[in-house]
Amino acid sequence: MTSDVAQLSSPLARAVAEYLTNFIDPPFAELTDIEIRDKLDVLHINLEPELPQHREVPFQTHEPVTILFDHVDKFEPRVFSARSDFPADLELIHTNYDIEEDGIALCLWEEAWDNLSRTLTGQAFVEKMRDWFTRTANGDVHPDDQGLEPLLPGTVNTLVLPAGMPKGPWYVVGGSEIEGRHTLVLDNVTPKDRPSAISFSLFSLELDAVVHGALRMPPHNLRGLVDLLANFGADLLASLKEWLLEQEQLSNTSNDRPLLLFKIPMRRNLEGPVEHYEMWAFSPIESIAEFGNYLGVTITEVVAGKSITAAAVGQKPQDLSTLMIMRWRVVQQLDRALARKYAANNRDSDAQLVAIGAGAIGSNLIVNTSKAGIGRWTIIDSDVVLPHNTVRQVQGHTFVGYPKAEVLRLEVGTILAEDDAAAICTNVLHPGEKLAEVDKALSAADIVIDLSASPAVVGYLADHPDVRRAASFFFNPDGSDLVVLSEGSDRALRVDEIEAQYFLACGANPVFDQHFAAARADRLRYANACQDLTRPLPPWQVQTLSGIAAGRLLDLLDDTDSTAQVWNLDPPSGHIVPLRINLAPVQRIESAAMRITVSNDVVATMRALREERAPDETGGILVGSFDLSRNILHILAALPAPSDSKQSPTFFIRGARNLRPLMDMLADKSAGQLYYVGEWHSHPDGVAARPSKDDEEVFSHLESNIGPGGSPFAMLICGAEESWVRVGWQQRSTTEGVISYGDQ
């Protein structure tokens, strides 16, 4: 060998060399030589990749490579094929032409070198090279479902194109320069004022379609670029001459540099359709005046201290191979379709969404899902941004005093290329002259989300005839739990019915014992009106749970079932526990005066207790919730007979032992949403589920003792084949109905 391992300065080069010379097991690679160059350590290695019998690329069983390491491993090593007959005529994937070494470099690294170098051992490096040859030979380095490989790699300068299919004309509308790295932003709309910091004029040209794959020798001078484009049927010099003689270029020759932009339609193979448009960008370091002179197209003279550029006559171009060009990285602004790819959002179309509420959970959820390309939002809220809102809402100090919905609409409009969010600054319950606008938005939405934490809004959405699907997202009082209640796509359960079953779970399930504990805690007063109260809530909790809410909303769009879920966050540990509430279908009994819903769980419980106590009659109390403004009663639970009840084949007299503390507990744990709403009892086989004389006396007792208080009162009779329901309610007369067990 020219040198030995001890002379190597690069720690990684030394590690590779020691692995190849000292490792006990055969490493399937042989170190053939070591060179020490100025600032570089060079290893020559024969690799033995594992190759299939039938190869997509004709690699050999021994592949010689040359590896260049800088002495301190500041930069990633460059790996070159040392074969004179390396298959460069094929469109190999993941190779680059290296201008310094004038050779084919293997593109091994997708990770940033600063991160990769921390754990890259000599053995891992050798195996990485062997794996590249194996996967390339198999055709696996670039699978069919991966995006098309760019023809040219990018560089440190960046060009940002408008979203969507690239289509000119383009204009430079903004940009920056940091430590010699330029970033330019293009748009299809002519800017009102030319950005003062921009010193580039844009030339663009569309080429014929090509097959994707890395080019063997990307151009690094204008001669190479002209020759490359000639292979694609383009006469670059003729197009540049025409462009340089346009008045706009003639007027900016001394100040601007040319930026050359090319649009290339890409196919996966010769017969395939155009799948993608790749954009190339190059620029010389010369000004337009110098560039035009180089090409023999223009001539610039200084007259009275002012540069004047005009068409050259009889001037020949200089040696174009001496005019160096720099490649630019080209990226696109994100529209929703592209954002969905980066956000791992698998939906293939925009959703139409309405948010009611632009506060803590609403503003964070809307911004988060907008970044994921969820679709078009319409935001409804009548509040303005107040100082205390800025702690946990997206809206900041600058927008205090402005409408929350409009500020959030503006914020969403800055996230992606589409600026089509809408704001309706009104109270959805009392929209006044904006009623038609609100109704139009609600009826057009795929889903309407209540983010206001208002039970009244939940009821409004449940009743709205044109809402296709409704959901409600909110925090519990201390902000440690996220609650998501959502109708299914068929609206078989309305969101208010789901909310009622959620309240029952909070009252009856011990896992929710602390869910409403903070509902009784003191609040902070942020102003002097009676209702100017809020609760302290750490922003990190809001953002954590809002992030989960955003993810759940994305899932809901493809989930057709109704759901009730709670995520419990333990602030000291950050631990989150997901909880799912089982939902039961309901039976609805409606009249002009009221609507009654009876959970199937209620009927199932009554039937089970009836069967258990047969031939005796049995019964108990009913637990439910109600809405006076909407005339709705939800009957949620049928409790068993207290222990002091009297049960026989011909009568049932309900006892009262422990009922008062039980109802107090249910009311307390549900934040006052669960009530005693009536009585149920069974009838034996052979007796119809209809009220007897004694039953009528019981109902009269309910009417005289509960009716005057304004609460609804119900009686359910559970028979062998059906259950009978009667509900009375002050000023609403009486409603009766039958639940046939065949309906369940």
Sequence and secondary structure as in RCSB ss.txt:
>XXXX:A:sequence
MTSDVAQLSSPLARAVAEYLTNFIDPPFAELTDIEIRDKLDVLHINLEPELPQHREVPFQTHEPVTILFDHVDKF
EPRVFSARSDFPADLELIHTNYDIEEDGIALCLWEEAWDNLSRTLTGQAFVEKMRDWFTRTANGDVHPDDQGLEP
LLPGTVNTLVLPAGMPKGPWYVVGGSEIEGRHTLVLDNVTPKDRPSAISFSLFSLELDAVVHGALRMPPHNLRGL
VDLLANFGADLLASLKEWLLEQEQLSNTSNDRPLLLFKIPMRRNLEGPVEHYEMWAFSPIESIAEFGNYLGVTIT
EVVAGKSITAAAVGQKPQDLSTLMIMRWRVVQQLDRALARKYAANNRDSDAQLVAIGAGAIGSNLIVNTSKAGIG
RWTIIDSDVVLPHNTVRQVQGHTFVGYPKAEVLRLEVGTILAEDDAAAICTNVLHPGEKLAEVDKALSAADIVID
LSASPAVVGYLADHPDVRRAASFFFNPDGSDLVVLSEGSDRALRVDEIEAQYFLACGANPVFDQHFAAARADRLR
YANACQDLTRPLPPWQVQTLSGIAAGRLLDLLDDTDSTAQVWNLDPPSGHIVPLRINLAPVQRIESAAMRITVSN
DVVATMRALREERAPDETGGILVGSFDLSRNILHILAALPAPSDSKQSPTFFIRGARNLRPLMDMLADKSAGQLY
YVGEWHSHPDGVAARPSKDDEEVFSHLESNIGPGGSPFAMLICGAEESWVRVGWQQRSTTEGVISYGDQ
>XXXX:A:secstr
  S GGG   HHHHHHHHHHHH SS  SEEEEEEEEETTEEEEEEEE     SS SS   SSEEEEEEEETT  S
  EEEE  TT  TTS  SSEEEETTTTEEEE    S HHHHTTT  HHHHHHHHHHHHHHHHHT SS TTS    
SS   SEEEEE SSS  S  EEEEEEEETTEEEEEEESS  SS  TT  EEEEEEE   EE S  SS   BHHHH
HHHHHHTT  HHHHHHHHHTSHHHHHTTTT EEEEEEEEEEESSTTS EEEEEEEEEEESS HHHHHHHTTSEEE
EEETTEEEEEE SS     GGGSBEEEEEEEE   HHHHHHHTT    S EEEEEE  SHHHHHHHHHHHHTT E
EEEEE   B  GGGGGTSS  GGGTTSBHHHHHHHHHHTTSS    EEE SBTTB GGGHHHHHHHHHH SEEEE
 S  HHHHHHHHH TT S EEEEEE TTS EEEEEE  TT SS HHHHHHHHHHHHHH GGGTTTTGGGGS  EE
 SSSTT EE    HHHHHHHHHHHHHHHHHHTT  S EEEEEEEETTTTEEEEEE     EEEEE SS EEEEEH
HHHHHHHHHHHHHTTS  EEEEEEEEETTTTEEEEEEE    TT EE SS EE   TTHHHHHHHHHHHTTT  E
EEEEEEE  TTS SS  HHHHHHHHHHHHHTGGGT  EEEEEE SSEEEEEEE TTS EEEEEEEGGG 
